[in-house]
């Protein structure tokens, strides 16, 4: 995770221009935007659910965040 990460969660960051939290995931070296959210927890939960779907039993422990 980048030292500039504002959410404390992989794939979720604050978008200053939109004043919203954005979620994204990287699959096969391709970044997929999962949307923008007013609520940080909603962005995190969406990111975690997509990671579970994409990676299944091979999910990295850093992907799982309890909010």
NORVENTA-V827188 format. One record per residue. RES is the residue in one letter. PSI is psi in degrees with one decimal (none if undefined). BURIAL is b if it has 16 or more other C-alpha atoms within 10 Angstrom, else e. D_FIRST is the distance of its C-alpha to the first C-alpha in whole Angstrom. Layout:
# NORVENTA-V827188
res | psi | burial | d_first
RES | PSI | BURIAL | D_FIRST
RES | PSI | BURIAL | D_FIRST
This chain:
# NORVENTA-V827188
res | psi | burial | d_first
X | 140.6 | e | 0
X | 147.9 | e | 4
X | -16.9 | e | 7
X | 2.1 | e | 8
X | 126.5 | e | 7
X | -15.4 | e | 10
X | -22.5 | e | 10
X | 6.7 | e | 8
X | 136.8 | b | 8
X | 130.9 | b | 6
X | 5.2 | b | 9
X | 129.2 | b | 10
X | 164.1 | b | 11
X | 128.4 | b | 14
X | 107.9 | e | 17
X | -37.4 | e | 19
X | -38.8 | e | 22
X | -13.2 | e | 22
X | 44.5 | e | 22
X | 162.2 | b | 20
X | 136.9 | b | 16
X | 145.9 | b | 15
X | 140.2 | b | 14
X | 160.0 | b | 13
X | 149.1 | b | 13
X | 121.8 | e | 13
X | 124.0 | e | 16
X | 47.0 | e | 18
X | 14.9 | e | 16
X | 126.5 | e | 17
X | 128.1 | e | 15
X | 124.8 | e | 17
X | 127.3 | e | 17
X | 1.0 | b | 18
X | 176.1 | e | 20
X | 143.2 | b | 20
X | 143.4 | b | 20
X | -37.3 | e | 22
X | 124.9 | e | 21
X | -41.9 | b | 17
X | -35.2 | e | 18
X | -41.5 | b | 20
X | -43.1 | b | 17
X | -46.4 | b | 14
X | -38.8 | b | 17
X | -42.2 | b | 18
X | -43.6 | b | 15
X | -43.5 | b | 15
X | -41.2 | e | 19
X | -39.2 | e | 18
X | -42.3 | b | 16
X | -42.6 | e | 18
X | -46.5 | e | 21
X | -40.7 | e | 19
X | -16.2 | e | 18
X | -129.8 | e | 21
X | -12.0 | e | 21
X | 12.6 | e | 19
X | 140.5 | e | 16
X | 142.9 | e | 13
X | -28.5 | e | 13
X | -14.8 | e | 9
X | -26.2 | b | 11
X | 118.6 | b | 13
X | 131.0 | e | 13
X | 121.3 | e | 17
X | none | e | 18
